[in-house]
Amino acid sequence: MIAVELRKLFRRPRTWVTIALLNALPVLVAVLLAVTDLAPRPGEGPVFLSAVLTNGTLYPLAALAIVLPLFLPIAVALIAGDSVAGEAQAGTLRYLLARPAGRTRLLVAKLVSILVFVFVTVVVVAVVGYLVGRLLFDVQPLGGTSVSGTDLTSTEIAWRTVLAIGYVAVSMLGVAAFALFFSTLTDSPLAAMLGALGILVASSLLFTLDAASSFAPYLPTRYWLAFVDLFREPILWRDVVRGLALQGVYVVVLLGAAWANFTTKDISS
């Protein structure tokens, strides 16, 4: 069943259109940086955006920082929100559950397909960013400079970039968990997507308010940009670990709630 869900996901033109549109913004930003003088000063704008002018191998990180606040969560919420609610809206969910597989196995298959989409999407953004960075900007063969101002070798940049890609992917699993949970509550994929995005927008707004400082560390978007700390020397692990732990809690709780609701839900479509 997992293989079936994966084939359905990656055979849909919508999946690849979503990934293509997601990559369009970093590519456009890279072109503008290369042909204009619009680059932000160091410390301003998205992280790593000014650094790529002297080291294009850092552009995968800038690309992730560009899409992370809004466009990447929208893409993940779109696919995850459609996972169950889309089947219900199309009238195919009842027929899927008529198979001997059962509800739990179907939900697991949907979950695995979402996880694969998340990791594929994040990796594609990073790879496209790397190719665009090498094509449009200078490349430093001996490495680059850390956020702390110290030099990093090419090997250090490479493995820290891999860690950053993994961290961003895990951060998006929280978005997927929210959308999948809402997808089990409604027959409308749009409602499931908007429900997940509504939570994330509220989280981002609350994080900027002093009145919310007491519970700000528990907001789902709190540590999304902590991957920047992987490029400090030495690495600051505190927020990275906290971010992973927080997303783990959200994923476990929301997937448990999604399973409890889906396995007891009266399926009428």
Backbone bond lengths (Angstrom), bond angles and torsions (degrees), N, CA, C in turn:
res aa  C-N    CA-C-N  psi(-1)  N-CA   C-N-CA  omega(-1)  CA-C   N-CA-C  phi
1 M - - - 1.466 - - 1.526 111.68 -
2 I 1.336 116.35 -34.65 1.463 119.98 177.79 1.527 110.49 -61.99
3 A 1.333 116.01 -43.85 1.467 119.74 179.17 1.525 110.82 -62.06
4 V 1.325 116.79 -37.71 1.467 121.08 178.81 1.523 110.22 -63.17
5 E 1.338 116.45 -45.40 1.465 120.23 -179.42 1.524 111.54 -65.10
6 L 1.322 116.59 -38.27 1.460 119.55 178.63 1.525 111.18 -66.41
7 R 1.325 116.59 -40.87 1.470 119.30 177.64 1.523 110.42 -63.68
8 K 1.327 116.85 -42.17 1.463 120.21 178.76 1.521 110.94 -61.49
9 L 1.316 116.11 -42.18 1.458 120.15 -177.11 1.516 111.62 -65.46
10 F 1.334 117.17 -48.97 1.458 119.95 -172.56 1.518 113.39 -88.75
11 R 1.328 118.06 -3.38 1.453 120.57 171.59 1.525 112.22 -91.89
12 R 1.326 115.99 -11.22 1.461 119.17 179.12 1.532 110.38 -79.06
13 P 1.314 117.88 127.58 1.471 119.38 177.22 1.524 112.16 -57.84
14 R 1.338 116.39 -31.34 1.460 119.77 -178.49 1.521 112.01 -59.06
15 T 1.320 117.08 -36.10 1.461 120.85 -179.38 1.517 110.59 -61.64
16 W 1.317 116.48 -48.08 1.464 120.65 -177.20 1.519 111.93 -74.99
17 V 1.341 116.97 -31.02 1.463 119.83 174.73 1.526 109.72 -64.94
18 T 1.337 116.22 -41.30 1.464 120.73 177.80 1.522 111.02 -60.39
19 I 1.326 116.85 -46.07 1.466 120.72 179.55 1.519 110.98 -65.22
20 A 1.339 116.68 -39.96 1.464 120.29 179.83 1.526 111.31 -64.56
21 L 1.321 116.93 -45.48 1.465 120.46 179.10 1.520 111.01 -64.32
22 L 1.314 116.30 -35.12 1.464 120.32 179.07 1.526 111.17 -63.65
23 N 1.328 116.21 -36.41 1.465 120.53 -179.79 1.523 112.87 -81.91
24 A 1.327 116.60 -14.98 1.461 119.61 -176.83 1.521 111.74 -64.18
25 L 1.335 117.18 -38.63 1.460 119.32 -177.26 1.533 112.43 -66.77
26 P 1.347 120.20 -49.41 1.473 118.16 176.74 1.525 113.32 -59.77
27 V 1.332 117.35 -36.49 1.462 120.09 178.64 1.533 110.06 -65.08
28 L 1.333 116.21 -43.79 1.461 120.16 178.85 1.524 110.82 -62.32
29 V 1.333 116.53 -43.23 1.468 120.33 179.18 1.529 110.21 -62.14
30 A 1.338 116.77 -41.53 1.468 120.45 179.68 1.521 111.10 -62.28
31 V 1.312 116.90 -42.84 1.469 120.59 179.37 1.528 110.18 -62.97
32 L 1.322 116.50 -43.90 1.468 119.89 179.68 1.525 111.38 -63.62
33 L 1.340 116.47 -39.52 1.461 119.79 177.98 1.529 111.21 -64.37
34 A 1.333 115.56 -35.96 1.463 119.95 -176.23 1.522 113.06 -75.53
35 V 1.325 117.67 -31.00 1.471 119.95 -173.30 1.521 113.71 -108.24
36 T 1.335 117.29 -4.90 1.469 120.31 -179.90 1.528 109.56 -129.11
37 D 1.317 115.26 -179.18 1.470 121.66 176.92 1.534 110.30 -108.40
38 L 1.334 115.98 36.84 1.466 120.46 -175.38 1.519 113.35 -91.17
39 A 1.313 117.49 4.99 1.470 119.61 -177.78 1.525 110.25 -62.99
40 P 1.347 117.74 135.82 1.467 119.83 178.75 1.521 111.08 -71.14
41 R 1.301 115.54 159.51 1.455 120.14 175.61 1.529 109.57 -71.35
42 P 1.328 117.32 158.54 1.472 119.67 178.25 1.526 110.92 -55.35
43 G 1.341 115.42 131.49 1.460 120.83 -179.19 1.510 114.09 90.69
44 E 1.337 117.50 -6.80 1.457 121.58 179.16 1.523 109.68 -114.08
45 G 1.349 116.21 152.68 1.458 120.75 179.82 1.516 111.20 75.16
46 P 1.347 117.11 -173.99 1.460 120.64 178.39 1.521 111.78 -56.38
47 V 1.326 116.28 147.40 1.456 120.30 -177.19 1.526 110.39 -60.97
48 F 1.333 115.83 145.19 1.455 125.65 177.98 1.524 113.79 71.34
49 L 1.343 118.32 -3.30 1.462 118.91 -173.50 1.523 111.40 -68.60
50 S 1.328 117.71 -37.22 1.460 119.23 177.99 1.522 111.94 -77.20
51 A 1.354 116.19 -28.40 1.471 119.98 -177.21 1.521 112.39 -70.65
52 V 1.325 118.22 -24.54 1.464 120.44 -175.17 1.524 112.05 -69.43
53 L 1.326 117.57 -18.27 1.454 119.61 179.66 1.524 111.71 -63.98
54 T 1.321 116.69 -28.86 1.467 120.83 178.55 1.515 112.87 -106.12
55 N 1.328 117.73 -11.01 1.464 121.15 178.97 1.527 109.49 -150.36
56 G 1.328 115.48 95.60 1.460 120.44 -176.56 1.510 114.35 -66.23
57 T 1.358 118.80 -16.63 1.460 120.35 179.79 1.529 111.87 -69.76
58 L 1.320 116.97 -12.00 1.467 120.69 176.84 1.525 112.48 -87.07
59 Y 1.324 117.51 -4.61 1.467 118.57 -175.85 1.535 113.96 -65.53
60 P 1.342 121.21 -28.12 1.465 118.27 173.46 1.519 112.80 -55.15
61 L 1.328 116.77 -36.47 1.463 121.01 179.83 1.520 110.62 -72.41
62 A 1.325 116.40 -40.60 1.464 119.87 175.96 1.524 110.73 -63.18
63 A 1.337 116.89 -39.91 1.466 120.93 179.24 1.519 110.89 -62.69
64 L 1.329 117.31 -42.93 1.467 120.74 177.98 1.526 110.56 -64.08
65 A 1.328 117.05 -40.51 1.464 120.51 179.48 1.527 111.31 -66.40
66 I 1.330 117.50 -31.14 1.464 121.41 -179.91 1.529 110.79 -69.95
67 V 1.339 116.88 -44.50 1.468 119.91 -174.49 1.523 112.93 -88.72
68 L 1.345 117.36 -15.38 1.468 119.77 -172.43 1.526 114.58 -65.01
69 P 1.329 120.57 -42.99 1.466 118.06 -174.27 1.523 114.64 -64.08
70 L 1.337 118.43 -31.97 1.471 119.57 -172.47 1.524 113.94 -137.15
71 F 1.319 117.69 -55.07 1.459 120.28 -168.17 1.530 112.98 -71.16
72 L 1.317 117.65 -40.06 1.460 119.82 177.53 1.529 111.69 -64.94
73 P 1.345 119.42 -45.76 1.474 118.53 175.35 1.522 113.50 -59.78
74 I 1.339 117.57 -35.94 1.471 119.86 177.95 1.524 110.28 -62.84
75 A 1.339 116.62 -44.76 1.468 120.35 179.97 1.521 111.30 -61.64
76 V 1.332 116.75 -44.19 1.468 120.34 -179.61 1.525 110.56 -67.16
77 A 1.329 116.79 -43.62 1.465 120.33 179.84 1.524 111.74 -64.51
78 L 1.316 116.78 -34.39 1.473 120.66 178.66 1.518 110.92 -62.40
79 I 1.316 117.41 -48.11 1.456 120.69 -177.56 1.519 111.31 -72.32
80 A 1.332 117.21 -44.37 1.465 120.24 -178.52 1.527 111.54 -68.71
81 G 1.328 116.88 -38.01 1.459 119.75 179.38 1.511 112.92 -66.62
82 D 1.324 116.47 -26.09 1.466 120.75 -179.74 1.531 112.39 -85.23
83 S 1.323 117.76 -11.69 1.458 121.30 -169.62 1.531 113.25 -57.74
84 V 1.312 117.23 -51.31 1.469 121.33 179.92 1.518 110.89 -102.03
85 A 1.332 116.83 -46.14 1.463 120.26 -178.29 1.525 111.95 -62.37
86 G 1.318 116.98 -33.08 1.464 120.01 178.10 1.511 112.42 -64.38
87 E 1.336 115.76 -40.08 1.471 119.60 176.50 1.523 110.65 -64.71
88 A 1.346 116.26 -40.09 1.460 119.92 179.46 1.520 111.11 -66.16
89 Q 1.326 116.30 -41.21 1.466 119.85 -179.98 1.530 111.48 -65.77
90 A 1.334 115.99 -36.71 1.464 120.23 -179.80 1.518 112.49 -79.44
91 G 1.333 116.99 -9.89 1.459 120.61 179.89 1.511 114.33 80.87
92 T 1.337 117.34 16.47 1.471 120.71 -177.72 1.525 113.06 -102.17
93 L 1.322 117.56 -9.67 1.463 119.86 -175.28 1.522 111.48 -64.07
94 R 1.313 116.68 -41.84 1.463 119.83 -178.97 1.519 111.24 -63.66
95 Y 1.329 117.05 -35.53 1.464 120.01 179.82 1.530 111.04 -72.82
96 L 1.318 116.57 -34.31 1.462 119.70 176.14 1.520 110.78 -63.96
97 L 1.336 115.69 -39.50 1.462 119.98 -178.32 1.522 112.17 -76.99
98 A 1.334 116.39 -12.33 1.469 119.05 177.13 1.519 111.63 -73.33
99 R 1.335 117.13 -15.61 1.458 120.94 177.25 1.523 110.05 -72.22
100 P 1.324 117.38 160.94 1.465 119.97 -179.85 1.526 113.77 -68.57
101 A 1.322 117.76 -8.14 1.468 120.72 -173.88 1.518 112.62 -60.70
102 G 1.337 117.36 -39.25 1.444 119.69 -178.95 1.515 113.49 89.84
103 R 1.330 114.63 165.38 1.454 120.38 -174.74 1.527 112.60 -69.90
104 T 1.310 116.83 -41.00 1.464 119.50 -178.24 1.522 111.04 -61.69
105 R 1.324 116.51 -44.80 1.458 119.66 -179.37 1.516 110.89 -65.36
106 L 1.326 117.70 -38.14 1.464 120.09 177.44 1.525 110.77 -64.61
107 L 1.334 116.85 -42.95 1.457 120.01 179.71 1.528 110.80 -64.64
108 V 1.323 117.40 -39.24 1.464 121.05 177.62 1.527 110.27 -63.31
109 A 1.335 116.52 -41.74 1.469 119.94 178.80 1.534 110.87 -63.38
110 K 1.328 116.33 -41.92 1.467 119.94 176.64 1.519 110.64 -62.19
111 L 1.338 116.17 -42.30 1.459 120.82 -179.14 1.524 111.33 -63.21
112 V 1.318 117.40 -44.73 1.461 120.88 -179.74 1.522 110.59 -62.41
113 S 1.320 117.29 -41.58 1.469 119.88 179.49 1.522 110.96 -64.00
114 I 1.330 116.89 -36.73 1.467 120.40 177.29 1.519 110.50 -66.47
115 L 1.335 116.92 -43.55 1.460 121.06 179.39 1.527 110.78 -60.53
116 V 1.318 116.15 -42.73 1.466 119.78 179.20 1.520 109.98 -63.99
117 F 1.328 116.93 -42.06 1.463 119.83 178.25 1.519 111.16 -60.16
118 V 1.334 116.83 -43.96 1.467 120.55 -179.47 1.528 110.82 -58.92
119 F 1.331 117.01 -49.77 1.457 119.95 -176.95 1.530 111.41 -69.03
120 V 1.325 117.61 -39.26 1.464 120.16 177.90 1.529 110.45 -62.67
121 T 1.325 116.44 -43.73 1.462 120.50 -178.35 1.522 111.62 -63.51
122 V 1.324 117.08 -46.21 1.465 120.72 -179.42 1.530 110.56 -64.06
123 V 1.331 116.81 -42.09 1.465 120.26 179.64 1.524 110.92 -65.64
124 V 1.332 117.41 -40.30 1.470 120.50 179.35 1.531 110.28 -63.17
125 V 1.331 117.08 -43.21 1.470 119.88 177.59 1.526 110.61 -59.10
126 A 1.335 116.46 -43.51 1.466 120.37 -179.35 1.529 111.19 -67.14
127 V 1.325 117.47 -42.31 1.464 120.61 -179.11 1.524 110.96 -66.36
128 V 1.333 116.67 -45.09 1.466 119.70 177.63 1.529 109.97 -62.01
129 G 1.331 116.54 -40.27 1.456 120.00 177.22 1.516 112.12 -62.04
130 Y 1.330 116.25 -39.45 1.464 120.18 178.80 1.532 111.13 -64.62
131 L 1.327 116.43 -46.06 1.465 120.39 -179.71 1.522 111.14 -64.10
132 V 1.321 116.50 -44.31 1.463 119.98 179.62 1.522 110.76 -65.57
133 G 1.345 116.10 -39.58 1.459 120.00 179.56 1.512 112.47 -62.55
134 R 1.320 116.67 -43.25 1.464 120.17 178.87 1.531 111.66 -69.50
135 L 1.318 116.32 -30.71 1.457 120.03 -178.03 1.526 112.39 -76.29
136 L 1.322 117.36 -39.13 1.463 121.03 -170.58 1.527 114.71 -102.52
137 F 1.338 117.58 -18.08 1.450 119.19 -174.20 1.530 110.80 -125.85
138 D 1.317 114.73 167.85 1.458 120.25 176.71 1.523 110.14 -67.51
139 V 1.316 115.54 151.15 1.463 121.75 179.01 1.519 108.48 -121.23
140 Q 1.319 115.01 130.97 1.457 120.58 178.57 1.521 109.22 -97.03
141 P 1.323 119.57 107.94 1.465 121.17 -176.36 1.516 113.62 -66.32
142 L 1.328 117.67 -21.48 1.465 120.21 -177.40 1.515 112.79 -95.83
143 G 1.332 117.97 4.30 1.450 119.82 177.73 1.509 111.86 119.91
144 G 1.332 116.50 -142.58 1.454 120.02 -178.01 1.511 109.99 -166.20
145 T 1.320 114.87 -167.15 1.455 121.21 -176.04 1.519 109.88 -107.06
146 S 1.337 117.07 136.93 1.447 121.76 178.31 1.520 109.83 -75.32
147 V 1.335 116.37 170.23 1.462 120.72 176.42 1.520 110.40 -61.86
148 S 1.319 116.62 -28.29 1.465 121.09 179.70 1.516 113.01 -80.08
149 G 1.333 118.04 -6.80 1.452 121.09 177.96 1.511 114.87 98.02
150 T 1.326 118.05 -3.21 1.460 121.41 178.21 1.518 110.06 -90.30
151 D 1.338 116.21 160.82 1.461 121.24 -178.18 1.523 111.32 -80.98
152 L 1.323 115.66 142.19 1.459 122.76 174.91 1.521 108.48 -121.44
153 T 1.322 116.89 142.31 1.454 120.72 176.18 1.525 109.92 -77.24
154 S 1.322 115.99 166.70 1.464 120.16 177.42 1.523 111.31 -60.86
155 T 1.329 117.08 -37.78 1.463 120.85 178.30 1.521 111.20 -63.97
156 E 1.325 116.53 -42.02 1.466 120.20 179.41 1.526 110.72 -65.00
157 I 1.322 116.82 -42.27 1.464 119.64 177.93 1.527 110.45 -62.40
158 A 1.339 116.86 -39.78 1.461 121.27 -177.31 1.524 111.54 -63.99
159 W 1.336 118.10 -50.29 1.454 118.12 -176.06 1.524 112.34 -74.50
160 R 1.329 116.89 -27.92 1.458 118.70 174.86 1.526 110.70 -71.14
161 T 1.340 116.48 -33.74 1.465 119.84 175.61 1.523 110.87 -64.56
162 V 1.330 116.89 -40.81 1.470 120.59 177.04 1.525 110.10 -61.11
163 L 1.318 117.60 -43.42 1.467 121.04 177.57 1.531 110.73 -62.12
164 A 1.334 116.57 -40.05 1.463 120.31 -179.92 1.520 111.13 -64.97
165 I 1.335 116.74 -40.77 1.468 120.59 177.83 1.519 109.97 -61.50
166 G 1.330 116.80 -44.70 1.455 120.39 178.30 1.518 111.81 -63.17
167 Y 1.328 116.90 -39.43 1.464 120.18 -179.35 1.532 111.05 -65.59
168 V 1.328 116.93 -44.23 1.464 120.11 178.74 1.527 110.57 -62.47
169 A 1.336 116.54 -40.75 1.463 120.05 178.97 1.524 110.81 -61.77
170 V 1.321 117.75 -43.96 1.467 120.78 178.41 1.524 110.49 -63.73
171 S 1.328 116.91 -38.61 1.464 120.20 177.75 1.528 111.16 -60.11
172 M 1.326 116.56 -37.06 1.461 120.39 179.89 1.528 112.59 -75.19
173 L 1.327 117.58 -16.37 1.462 119.48 176.05 1.524 110.30 -64.68
174 G 1.336 116.88 -31.45 1.453 119.45 175.50 1.518 111.31 -63.47
175 V 1.329 117.13 -41.73 1.467 121.59 175.82 1.523 109.91 -60.66
176 A 1.328 116.10 -45.58 1.460 120.68 -179.97 1.522 111.13 -61.16
177 A 1.325 117.28 -39.20 1.462 120.85 -179.53 1.523 111.06 -65.54
178 F 1.327 116.98 -42.30 1.463 120.00 176.23 1.529 110.54 -60.01
179 A 1.328 116.72 -49.14 1.464 120.62 -176.75 1.518 111.68 -65.64
180 L 1.336 118.12 -39.20 1.462 120.77 178.73 1.522 110.56 -65.69
181 F 1.324 116.45 -40.53 1.467 119.59 177.35 1.524 110.93 -60.20
182 F 1.342 116.76 -49.20 1.467 119.40 178.90 1.532 110.93 -64.76
183 S 1.330 116.79 -28.97 1.460 120.12 179.53 1.525 111.97 -66.48
184 T 1.334 116.61 -26.32 1.470 119.78 176.74 1.523 112.23 -83.21
185 L 1.327 116.69 -9.70 1.471 120.41 -177.96 1.517 112.94 -95.80
186 T 1.325 117.20 -18.46 1.457 120.66 -172.54 1.518 110.73 -136.96
187 D 1.319 115.56 161.71 1.464 121.14 174.73 1.526 111.45 -98.64
188 S 1.324 116.96 8.39 1.463 121.45 -178.72 1.527 109.94 -112.11
189 P 1.340 118.61 113.09 1.470 120.31 176.38 1.524 112.41 -58.83
190 L 1.334 117.26 -36.10 1.455 120.70 179.69 1.520 110.91 -63.81
191 A 1.335 116.27 -42.01 1.462 120.05 179.44 1.523 110.80 -64.37
192 A 1.326 116.84 -39.71 1.468 120.32 178.72 1.525 110.90 -64.56
193 M 1.323 116.59 -43.49 1.463 120.25 179.23 1.519 111.07 -64.50
194 L 1.325 116.68 -46.13 1.465 120.35 -178.63 1.529 111.07 -66.42
195 G 1.334 116.73 -33.70 1.457 119.23 177.32 1.514 111.52 -62.47
196 A 1.339 116.51 -45.36 1.466 120.73 178.66 1.524 110.89 -65.47
197 L 1.319 117.21 -44.80 1.462 120.07 -179.58 1.520 111.25 -66.46
198 G 1.337 117.53 -33.66 1.457 120.70 177.15 1.521 111.80 -61.44
199 I 1.337 116.20 -41.34 1.468 120.58 177.15 1.523 110.20 -62.39
200 L 1.320 117.19 -43.17 1.460 121.25 -176.74 1.528 111.89 -70.47
201 V 1.329 117.13 -38.86 1.463 120.25 177.06 1.523 109.94 -64.44
202 A 1.340 116.23 -43.75 1.463 119.91 177.83 1.522 110.96 -61.05
203 S 1.333 116.60 -40.20 1.459 121.05 178.57 1.522 111.08 -61.78
204 S 1.345 116.37 -44.59 1.465 120.31 -179.42 1.527 111.38 -64.71
205 L 1.335 117.00 -38.62 1.458 120.24 179.72 1.522 111.39 -70.11
206 L 1.325 116.84 -42.66 1.460 120.32 -179.69 1.524 111.40 -63.89
207 F 1.323 116.41 -32.09 1.458 120.38 -178.89 1.523 112.22 -63.70
208 T 1.332 116.43 -24.52 1.469 120.27 -179.00 1.521 112.48 -87.65
209 L 1.325 118.38 -6.95 1.459 121.97 -176.70 1.521 111.04 -96.38
210 D 1.315 116.71 132.51 1.461 120.46 177.35 1.518 111.69 -64.14
211 A 1.335 116.81 -31.24 1.464 120.52 -178.51 1.524 112.02 -65.32
212 A 1.339 117.06 -20.18 1.464 121.08 -178.06 1.518 112.23 -98.98
213 S 1.323 117.28 10.67 1.463 120.34 -174.92 1.521 113.24 -62.54
214 S 1.343 116.71 -26.75 1.461 119.48 -177.30 1.518 112.94 -68.37
215 F 1.337 117.14 -31.55 1.463 119.42 179.47 1.525 112.66 -116.66
216 A 1.334 117.43 9.70 1.465 121.12 178.38 1.526 113.06 -57.34
217 P 1.359 119.86 -37.31 1.469 118.88 179.55 1.519 114.45 -62.98
218 Y 1.329 117.30 -12.99 1.464 120.46 -177.13 1.527 112.56 -104.93
219 L 1.314 117.00 2.64 1.461 120.05 178.64 1.527 109.73 -73.85
220 P 1.328 118.16 141.32 1.473 120.32 -173.76 1.520 114.51 -62.75
221 T 1.323 118.18 -25.49 1.469 120.51 -178.54 1.530 112.86 -95.23
222 R 1.323 117.47 2.44 1.470 121.54 -170.44 1.535 112.65 -57.97
223 Y 1.316 118.36 -43.01 1.467 120.66 -171.10 1.528 113.22 -111.09
224 W 1.332 117.85 20.22 1.458 119.59 -176.90 1.518 112.93 -58.56
225 L 1.314 117.39 -38.31 1.471 120.83 -176.34 1.525 112.75 -93.11
226 A 1.317 116.80 13.12 1.472 119.75 -179.43 1.523 112.20 -66.65
227 F 1.334 118.45 -13.25 1.465 119.55 178.86 1.527 111.70 -63.11
228 V 1.340 116.58 -17.63 1.462 119.88 175.53 1.530 110.02 -60.69
229 D 1.337 117.61 -33.41 1.468 121.05 -178.54 1.528 112.28 -66.42
230 L 1.320 117.13 -16.75 1.463 119.81 175.89 1.523 111.48 -69.92
231 F 1.333 116.70 -15.04 1.463 120.95 -178.24 1.527 111.52 -109.20
232 R 1.318 115.02 22.18 1.456 120.32 169.94 1.528 108.20 -97.56
233 E 1.309 115.56 160.86 1.459 120.31 179.86 1.536 109.26 -129.30
234 P 1.329 117.63 107.36 1.469 126.78 2.62 1.533 111.72 -78.19
235 I 1.326 115.96 166.89 1.460 121.06 -179.99 1.529 109.67 -63.66
236 L 1.328 115.59 134.62 1.457 121.04 174.67 1.524 108.59 -94.09
237 W 1.312 116.34 103.96 1.454 121.09 -172.29 1.529 113.55 -85.21
238 R 1.336 118.30 -15.38 1.460 119.96 -170.07 1.527 112.85 -56.48
239 D 1.335 117.60 -56.26 1.464 120.19 -177.64 1.526 111.70 -69.82
240 V 1.332 117.29 -30.81 1.463 120.15 177.38 1.524 110.09 -63.51
241 V 1.322 116.58 -47.42 1.465 120.46 179.37 1.522 110.75 -64.98
242 R 1.321 116.27 -42.28 1.467 119.55 178.61 1.525 111.11 -62.61
243 G 1.321 116.25 -40.01 1.463 119.50 179.19 1.519 112.04 -63.89
244 L 1.327 117.08 -43.33 1.462 121.01 178.29 1.523 110.75 -63.65
245 A 1.335 116.86 -42.92 1.459 120.53 -179.45 1.532 111.11 -65.44
246 L 1.332 116.08 -42.30 1.462 119.67 -179.39 1.523 111.19 -63.78
247 Q 1.344 117.13 -45.38 1.462 119.51 178.16 1.528 110.82 -63.48
248 G 1.338 116.68 -36.18 1.459 120.05 177.48 1.516 112.19 -60.50
249 V 1.331 116.13 -41.60 1.469 119.92 179.10 1.519 110.63 -65.10
250 Y 1.343 116.65 -46.64 1.469 119.85 179.43 1.527 110.99 -60.87
251 V 1.324 117.22 -43.56 1.460 120.60 -178.27 1.527 110.86 -63.20
252 V 1.323 117.37 -47.25 1.467 120.82 -178.32 1.529 110.91 -63.19
253 V 1.323 117.05 -46.86 1.468 120.85 -177.69 1.527 111.27 -65.63
254 L 1.329 116.97 -47.20 1.467 120.56 -176.10 1.523 112.09 -70.42
255 L 1.327 117.20 -38.70 1.464 118.49 177.49 1.513 110.78 -68.14
256 G 1.330 117.29 -35.86 1.454 119.86 174.96 1.519 111.71 -62.80
257 A 1.349 115.85 -41.90 1.460 119.90 178.04 1.524 111.16 -66.33
258 A 1.347 116.40 -40.17 1.470 120.27 178.30 1.521 110.55 -62.54
259 W 1.340 117.22 -43.31 1.463 120.83 179.19 1.526 110.97 -64.15
260 A 1.329 117.45 -44.71 1.462 120.95 -179.56 1.521 111.33 -61.89
261 N 1.324 116.64 -40.41 1.456 119.82 -179.36 1.525 111.52 -72.76
262 F 1.332 116.68 -43.12 1.462 119.69 -174.89 1.526 111.75 -69.43
263 T 1.325 117.00 -37.54 1.473 119.52 -177.19 1.523 112.49 -74.34
264 T 1.328 117.87 -15.18 1.461 120.16 179.57 1.531 112.26 -113.94
265 K 1.318 116.22 1.07 1.465 120.63 -175.60 1.521 110.97 -75.50
266 D 1.340 114.91 142.52 1.465 121.06 174.74 1.519 108.75 -82.24
267 I 1.308 116.61 108.75 1.467 121.55 -176.71 1.529 108.85 -87.94
268 S 1.332 115.87 119.44 1.460 119.85 -178.29 1.513 112.40 -117.05
269 S 1.326 117.43 -0.68 1.468 119.50 -178.05 1.516 109.97 -142.76
